[in-house]
Amino acid sequence: KWFLGVLIMAVRNYRELSSILQKIAERFLANQNLCKVLYYTDEKPLSHTDFSSTKSLLGDVIRFTPRVGAQETTKCILVMSLIGGSRDARNKEILVLPVQFYLYVPYAQWVIEGDELRPFLLMSYIDETLDGKSIGGIGTLRSVDFQLDSITDEMCCYRMGYTIDLFK
């Protein structure tokens, strides 16, 4: 669809939602520093050499499935989840998609080299990768909020909220 000379995108079929999450995952996998801080559990994750391929991280530390098992307390995990959508009543197109990122970080991995705290470094890399960026002709991601989502005896989870404006 064209609007004021610009190609705009709207989602009409729920199948398209899979490709949106796939494109966001590709962005994450292309960010070597994000991948290192997620994957390596030591205090100097950025000192490791770059991954030759980050694809193996998908399904391990970067996931689509919104479930983290009770036994998974030794690694950081980033979960992506589309949580709804706003539809245009006239033509049933989904125009705005809220997406949440859940970042699980074990307490034993919080402090990394210097005075850096792993959850906030990861959140910075996520924001650098997504906020204000267009994702493969789909739309522009905008950071909305973040909050501490849950706490267990072994780890905590921060939630980062974004919207994908399908018209920009």
Helices and strands as residue ranges (DSSP letters): E 2-3, E 6-7, H 16-30, H 32-39, G 45-47, G 55-57, E 62-63, E 77-82, E 86-87, E 94-106, G 107-109, H 118-130, E 140-151, E 155-165
